Amino acid sequence: MVKICGIGAGYVGGPTMAVIALKCPSIEVAVVDISHSRISAWNSEKLPIYEPGLEEVVKQCRGKNLLFSTDVEKHIFEADIIFVSVNTPTKSSGLGAGKAADLTYWESAARMVADMSKSDKIIVEKSTVPVRTAEAIEKILTHNSSKGVKFQILSNPEFLSEGTAIQDLINPDRVLIGGREGPEGHEAVLKLKGIYDHWVPEDKIITTNLWSAELSKLADNAFLAQRISSINAMSALCEVTGAEISQLSDALSKNTKIGPKFLNASVGFGGSCFQKDILNLVYICESNGLIEVANYWKQVIKVNDYQKSRFVNRVVSSMFNTVSGKKIAVLGFAFKKDTSDTRKTPAIDVCKGLLGDNACLSIYDPRVSKDQIHKDLSMDSEVKHVSIVSDAYEATKDAHGICILTEWDEFKTLDYQRVFENMQKPAFVFDGRNILNVDKLTKIGFIVYSIGRPLHQWMNNIHQP
Ligand SMILES: NC(=O)c1ccc[n+]([C@@H]2O[C@H](COP(=O)([O-])OP(=O)(O)OC[C@H]3O[C@@H](n4cnc5c(N)ncnc54)[C@H](O)[C@@H]3O)[C@@H](O)[C@H]2O)c1
């Protein structure tokens, strides 16, 4: 029986390993992590992350060919193939601080693998890493392992999206496997391909050299984020010209060379990956003397920051230029719907911006815990202006304005007549995800701001800083 060890039981390691276990009953999959609390949550009824369909997959395999453990050493020792899905955040200090990827966790995982391995192993990079990381990992492994043990490093970046992870893993657009040239590299690629062959059609499995696979993942995230910043930049122009962003998106999407996805204007992109991976790309470009290329990608992040501050300014300027002491209901805190993940969610910057103007926030998100929101807004002096409530009606009661910051389906079907009646007047709605029916809300009496749409007469005369 082939044994797999997945190091890192996070948003990537947990779901990917669970789906491999589901699709390959003949393979034993052990998911290990240094975090005891994460592992005990994976072994409990309440999994550490929310992802549609994940619980069913885990329940089906856990205790059969899928296990979660903190015994990292044992499972590394026993494994034939090791997937490394540890976190690779942006470096916060030292050389490359604020841009370069912090490979501390990766390096420590590689050192553990080197220490524990007594037989040949295939090491699979699942984490997103800078191009040519495999070369550094190879060096760590070969200089620190027992004599005679051989390692083959493969790059197999993960393209799942949070919120649709299980669907994406079961039915991927493509699986990318990069390996070393030469017979041993080729054999390792075929072994990993053999796992995906259990459920992924052959034509969707792409094999490349190591560096193309590593760089493809950074490029993929940069292109996706760039589309969001492009449509968001257009949304600002729509608001001042009377053009309408949904009509623009629709027209663009019908161009087969552009396609329909990632064309929704919003308050900005979030999530743990886009910003950190673009910064990493920028750092790699700068390190290679490609300053113009670095500046090109930097702009994607600048536009994203601009979109968030533009939203805050719109809220404040519409409400008589001050939100001081006013109750603002924040609906949604996760960085997108169907996930409990708040890493780099635009809600953090928007809330901090409103708190900076002394607003009183009442926040509701269907999946994000109170503790998490408190942690994300850890600004001691302002936390007293934040209450976190358990339903949208409570959040909006007596509020002066509502900010929709996550596109949760339940926000589309609230009883807005009831919401309106319980709010202060004039009652404002700032739809940061463009999910609401503006005409319907306007008829009820709301003053509605929707990103990239012609401005309500109320806002039209207000100079936007
Ligand atoms: N989240 C996504 O949507 C996504 C998608 C594709 C790729 N990625 C990439 O995948 C990687 C992991 O992302 P994530 O969101 O799952 O991160 P995460 O923080 O949710 O999980 C990483 C886990 O690794 C564990 N860990 C760290 N060092 C360890 C070690 N030495 N031994 C054992 N466990 C260790 C941590 O405790 C943590 O539980 C990152 O490189 C990320 O860029 C993420």
The ligand as an ORCA input file, in Angstrom:
! r2SCAN-3c Opt
* xyz 0 1
  N      -5.588     29.036      0.893
  C      -5.672     28.889     -0.408
  O      -6.697     29.112     -1.029
  C      -4.470     28.410     -1.191
  C      -4.654     27.970     -2.509
  C      -3.546     27.498     -3.206
  C      -2.293     27.496     -2.608
  N      -2.136     27.946     -1.341
  C      -0.800     27.880     -0.745
  O      -0.753     26.718      0.087
  C       0.078     26.962      1.233
  C      -0.708     26.688      2.501
  O      -1.786     27.591      2.562
  P      -2.957     27.414      3.620
  O      -3.969     28.439      3.293
  O      -3.368     25.983      3.663
  O      -2.167     27.791      4.974
  P      -2.606     27.491      6.463
  O      -1.936     28.484      7.309
  O      -4.090     27.328      6.537
  O      -1.986     26.029      6.771
  C      -0.632     25.768      6.896
  C      -0.448     24.752      8.017
  O       0.912     24.313      8.028
  C       1.263     24.049      9.380
  N       2.734     23.994      9.513
  C       3.628     25.009      9.393
  N       4.877     24.530      9.529
  C       4.776     23.200      9.743
  C       5.702     22.165      9.928
  N       7.025     22.399      9.928
  N       5.251     20.895     10.141
  C       3.935     20.642     10.139
  N       2.990     21.582      9.936
  C       3.397     22.852      9.729
  C       0.619     25.185     10.147
  O       0.486     24.863     11.519
  C      -0.735     25.305      9.426
  O      -1.747     24.531     10.043
  C       0.576     28.399      1.091
  O       1.814     28.376      0.451
  C      -0.460     29.024      0.181
  O       0.072     30.099     -0.553
  C      -3.211     28.391     -0.604
*
